[in-house]
Amino acid sequence: MKFVPKGLTVGNVAIGVGIVLLAPIVLPVIGSIVKPVVKAAIKGSLVAYEGVRVAFAEARESLEDLTAEAKSEIAGEPAAEE
C-alpha cells in the first residue's frame, strides 16, 4: 500500500490548489478560534503561578516563625545538667 503516489496526479494538484486558495480564508477563522483558547491558557497559568508563589511565601514565613520560636526557646532554657 502506497500513501504517496509517484509523480503529480490531477488529484494531488487539485488538493494543492484548493489549499492555496482556501488558506487565506481558513487561517484567520482558525486564528480567531485558537487565540482566545491560548489567551485563556496563559491567564490560567499566570493565576496558578501567582497562587503557588503566595503559598510558598506563606510556607516560608511560617517556617521562619517556627525557627525563631525554637531558637528563643533554646536560648531561654537553662542548660541541661549532666
Secondary structure, DSSP 8 states (H G I E B T S, - for coil): --SS-SS--HHHHHHHHHHHHHHHHHHHHHHHHHHHHHHHHHHHHHHHHHHHHHHHHHHHHHHHHHHHHHHHHHHHS-----
